[in-house]
């Protein structure tokens, strides 16, 4: 079975996200900012989100553009 585990860290703790059927997700790499949403489960011995909805966060708008 192919899956991708992504560890999300918000500064207060970490959460595992498991995406089944995907060896990778375009745009997701170490340091990528994203929002995840889904049902919290414990099928792999720790709490995780299985196939969560996700959205990449565009950080270019917050990178010092001034008027």
Buried (B, 14 or more C-beta within 10 A) or exposed (E): EEEBEBEBEEEEEEBBBBBEEBEEBEEBEEEEEBEBEEEEEEEEEEEBBBBBEBEEEEEEEEEEEEE
